[in-house]
């Protein structure tokens, strides 16, 4: 057996769900008086799988708290069978868990669990996003009056935008604050949740529908400040005031960068 063939065989064995190696792989290794080749491979296989499950549990602590040890392990093992580790870093191991839950469980079970998984993954993405020079209120303090109408902004790289249909934030907060885990239920109205990183601290905030629509329009769809005010014409003379208040809040939160 060539070296690259042997390496692929070891990889196939480690990524498989059976700890018993085939005869060819076992025969390629020498055991010892205390430990046979088959036993050594099985230990390695089980330890590797355990480390993958540990990494998943670290990324999805709320899912683990909801399901408990046994059900989480079963879900994790099924997930690893469907999505073996394909990256040198464990950072990306759980990237497909939410989608897998939707396919793996019946819809009634999958919907709230997958949403919670997306919420937890959003915190991971926000924390790992690259840095950017944030736009702050002091940067606009000396903006000339004639330049305000054309002001454009964008979301900074760490911002994750989720629309929640269930009380996923309540479930996540219960774990964060070591409180009793509440039951899952659908929300009467969908909730917009932003997650972002400020320096080394991950933050989150819910937005009411009007503010979410305004932030989407200006920071994602490219409206300038004047166009945002025009979109709030139902507020009459208060439209610029409300737009300015929201803009100040977004700047204070550290959500924005200059539009390119």
Steps between C-alpha positions, in 0.01 A plus 500: 500500500644838396532774762229721350269199472567414863429861603168497316412169665571645845290806413212282381518298820502806727212663316293182505262402779652157563787468748602157369764544225504284191760225478730686258531806723552293815765289325692815403575582863688326777349461842679441829480251781265734684291628208414345166486702180122458492466629857727796433308598191169469684625730778616753241170476312287547812716787628477678166122469490476613863705811421271586210193462723669716763558772242136488390385524860722806549345675199144396585476515878133602493409211267684267738315645801167454322559143383710364787811285474358190333280666236770753418755223453263311269433816300871578489599153381234505229620844394862388483399203285330739258756781526845365588764751598632644174717787626829505687337722765213385724369854470285400201386158621150611601429727204226273358328394821189719462433374149565143610247533784237619251557193284555252780200571725129544437401859429334565837816401685744639249374858467576631852812287542647609166424863578684473832792338317511793255497743791794327666691480173439871442682574826792290375508680164480841666786426736727371222425773244789720391546847645396822330526870573164582654307815423431691822292806586812711541593425139179673388517786747664731248311380195386804304124556482499464122668156530244342732240416233756292306636313803519124438598227746541121506496228764835413651629147419406329826129588488274196472132560420240243606123490486374286786162326500548333840621605844857403415650804672319411821639147481851627431485753784382234744815299433722809506372603843479143634123518544240227463460409134156628385278320255515587133207676336424698186497879525183693426706727275836430339798659677798661327824433686841650428820340627837669467842529660636812664872449560505159678142512629211349305177699532143456386185710479145461381355760263138606468362458146524868406864534605591167337345615173689831519835333573443252218420784260798718587776254588410211267303647211713814462256781577668826594381705797264715294344193339456341841316810619280489190412137577366617839264756350208368709677664797476839336736760646624245753655280230848661511493499880416131517756413233768693689412323826530160338826595331642617834397169659665295225817705531503465879455123469792475260299350214614717213790573269532744213335377183742429218 
